[in-house]
Amino acid sequence: MQNPSSAEVRLERLLALIERLQAETEGFFEQPEQEQLWYNRGYANGMIGAMDALGYAALLSGRAQADAPDLLAGCELLSWGRAYLHGQEVGERETYEVLSPKRAD
């Protein structure tokens, strides 16, 4: 039996986190007062975007799907919309740090 590589372990942990965050934030859109839900959902979405950009779309397939691009239309400046966007930014940045630490910004 072959042990998984450290890269495979990291990918699996990231996917598990995305799945957990998406499950925990189910129905977030109907709860604008719960900014932490919006942040967490944005974080998961940022992780998905980074993984997709790094070439892991096939790995994501069937396990995690990004939110619709127009999800925040009209909400971007509201506190919950800002929480989502901030989470998305942090999730993307931290995923790049884990999977591609030498990425130049």
C-alpha positions as CSV (number, residue, x, y, z in Angstrom):
1,M,0.0,0.0,0.0
2,Q,1.4,3.4,-1.0
3,N,1.2,6.4,1.3
4,P,-0.4,9.5,-0.2
5,S,2.0,12.3,-1.0
6,S,2.0,15.5,1.1
7,A,0.4,17.3,-1.8
8,E,-2.4,14.7,-2.0
9,V,-3.0,15.1,1.7
10,R,-3.2,18.9,1.4
11,L,-5.6,18.7,-1.5
12,E,-7.8,16.2,0.3
13,R,-7.9,18.4,3.5
14,L,-8.7,21.5,1.4
15,L,-11.6,19.6,-0.4
16,A,-12.9,18.4,3.0
17,L,-12.8,21.9,4.3
18,I,-14.7,23.2,1.3
19,E,-17.3,20.5,1.7
20,R,-17.7,21.2,5.4
21,L,-18.0,25.0,4.9
22,Q,-20.6,24.6,2.1
23,A,-22.6,22.2,4.2
24,E,-22.5,24.5,7.3
25,T,-23.5,27.5,5.2
26,E,-26.4,25.9,3.5
27,G,-29.2,28.5,3.3
28,F,-26.8,31.4,4.1
29,F,-28.5,33.6,1.5
30,E,-31.7,33.8,3.5
31,Q,-29.8,34.9,6.6
32,P,-28.2,38.3,5.9
33,E,-27.8,39.0,9.6
34,Q,-25.4,36.0,9.9
35,E,-22.3,37.6,8.5
36,Q,-20.1,34.8,9.6
37,L,-22.1,32.4,7.4
38,W,-21.5,34.8,4.5
39,Y,-17.8,35.0,5.2
40,N,-17.5,31.2,5.5
41,R,-19.4,30.7,2.2
42,G,-17.2,33.3,0.5
43,Y,-14.1,31.6,1.9
44,A,-15.1,28.3,0.4
45,N,-15.9,30.0,-2.9
46,G,-12.4,31.6,-2.9
47,M,-10.8,28.2,-2.2
48,I,-12.7,26.8,-5.2
49,G,-11.6,29.6,-7.5
50,A,-8.0,29.2,-6.5
51,M,-8.0,25.4,-6.9
52,D,-9.7,25.8,-10.3
53,A,-7.1,28.4,-11.4
54,L,-4.3,26.1,-10.2
55,G,-5.6,23.2,-12.4
56,Y,-7.6,21.2,-9.9
57,A,-11.0,21.5,-11.6
58,A,-11.3,17.8,-12.3
59,L,-10.6,17.1,-8.6
60,L,-13.3,19.5,-7.6
61,S,-15.8,18.0,-10.0
62,G,-18.6,16.2,-8.2
63,R,-17.4,17.4,-4.8
64,A,-17.6,21.2,-4.8
65,Q,-19.2,23.8,-7.0
66,A,-18.6,27.5,-6.9
67,D,-21.5,29.8,-6.2
68,A,-23.1,31.6,-9.2
69,P,-21.0,34.6,-10.3
70,D,-23.9,37.0,-9.9
71,L,-24.9,35.8,-6.4
72,L,-24.0,39.1,-4.8
73,A,-25.6,41.4,-7.4
74,G,-26.8,44.4,-5.5
75,C,-25.4,43.2,-2.2
76,E,-21.7,43.9,-2.7
77,L,-21.8,47.1,-0.5
78,L,-24.0,45.6,2.3
79,S,-22.3,44.2,5.4
80,W,-23.1,40.6,4.4
81,G,-21.9,41.1,0.9
82,R,-18.7,42.6,2.1
83,A,-18.3,39.7,4.5
84,Y,-18.7,37.2,1.6
85,L,-16.2,39.1,-0.6
86,H,-13.7,39.3,2.2
87,G,-14.0,35.6,2.9
88,Q,-13.6,34.9,-0.8
89,E,-10.4,37.0,-1.0
90,V,-8.9,35.3,2.1
91,G,-9.9,31.8,1.0
92,E,-8.3,32.3,-2.4
93,R,-5.1,33.8,-1.0
94,E,-4.7,31.2,1.7
95,T,-5.4,28.3,-0.8
96,Y,-2.6,29.7,-3.1
97,E,-0.3,29.9,-0.1
98,V,-1.0,26.2,0.7
99,L,-0.8,24.9,-2.8
100,S,1.5,27.3,-4.5
101,P,3.6,29.1,-1.9
102,K,6.0,30.5,-4.5
103,R,3.2,32.4,-6.3
104,A,4.1,36.0,-6.9
105,D,1.3,38.5,-6.4
